[in-house]
Amino acid sequence: MCSTLRHEIPEAVVTYEEKPREQWLFDYPAQIALTCTQIWWTTEVGIAFSRLEEGYENAIKDYNKKQINQLNTLITLLIGNLTSGDRMKIMTICTIDVHARDVVAKMILAKVENSQAFTWQSQLRHRWDEGKKHCYANICDAQLQYSYEYLGNSPRLVITPLTDRYARFSSCIRI
């Protein structure tokens, strides 16, 4: 299972932009779609920061509008006919997307101007390293290799300010 996940994630990362996200989601199992969605969130926020640094002052706001449109599209899918597996996958991605939207909205309110700001660095950020052919999870100055452990198609906890603070706190503790 781990080798299958490790094999499928890079393909899904590459194909993410080849078709609309709401179609792409159906091409992959839940864990792969969720992981790649999180990788692309990190990537797209990074792109928005780059555009902001190049002088495009609405880059983060424009990305936030894209997030809202993506969420609305997923909600429309949930209203339709879906298999129970697809419904669970989309609901889980919605949960993560709502948190991602809230993080970006918070950065807009705080007038965060670069990717080194603590508001961004303190978020759990997934990324695909093409050179090492691995997925990594970063938070603050910690970097952990994704373990490719099978999680299945299950709901995720709703991320609240309290769970978000706990994640930041626990990532800073080194044993």
Rosetta blueprint (number, residue, H / E / L):
1 M L
2 C H
3 S H
4 T H
5 L H
6 R H
7 H H
8 E H
9 I H
10 P H
11 E H
12 A H
13 V H
14 V H
15 T H
16 Y H
17 E H
18 E H
19 K L
20 P L
21 R H
22 E H
23 Q H
24 W H
25 L H
26 F H
27 D H
28 Y L
29 P L
30 A H
31 Q H
32 I H
33 A H
34 L H
35 T H
36 C H
37 T H
38 Q H
39 I H
40 W H
41 W H
42 T H
43 T H
44 E H
45 V H
46 G H
47 I H
48 A H
49 F H
50 S H
51 R H
52 L H
53 E H
54 E L
55 G L
56 Y L
57 E L
58 N L
59 A H
60 I H
61 K H
62 D H
63 Y H
64 N H
65 K H
66 K H
67 Q H
68 I H
69 N H
70 Q H
71 L H
72 N H
73 T H
74 L H
75 I H
76 T H
77 L H
78 L H
79 I H
80 G L
81 N L
82 L L
83 T L
84 S H
85 G H
86 D H
87 R H
88 M H
89 K H
90 I H
91 M H
92 T H
93 I H
94 C H
95 T H
96 I H
97 D H
98 V H
99 H H
100 A H
101 R H
102 D H
103 V H
104 V H
105 A H
106 K H
107 M H
108 I H
109 L H
110 A L
111 K L
112 V L
113 E L
114 N L
115 S L
116 Q L
117 A L
118 F H
119 T H
120 W H
121 Q H
122 S L
123 Q L
124 L L
125 R E
126 H E
127 R E
128 W E
129 D E
130 E L
131 G L
132 K L
133 K L
134 H E
135 C E
136 Y E
137 A E
138 N E
139 I E
140 C L
141 D L
142 A E
143 Q E
144 L E
145 Q E
146 Y L
147 S L
148 Y L
149 E L
150 Y L
151 L L
152 G L
153 N L
154 S L
155 P L
156 R L
157 L L
158 V L
159 I L
160 T L
161 P H
162 L H
163 T H
164 D H
165 R H
166 Y H
167 A H
168 R H
169 F H
170 S H
171 S H
172 C H
173 I L
174 R L
175 I L
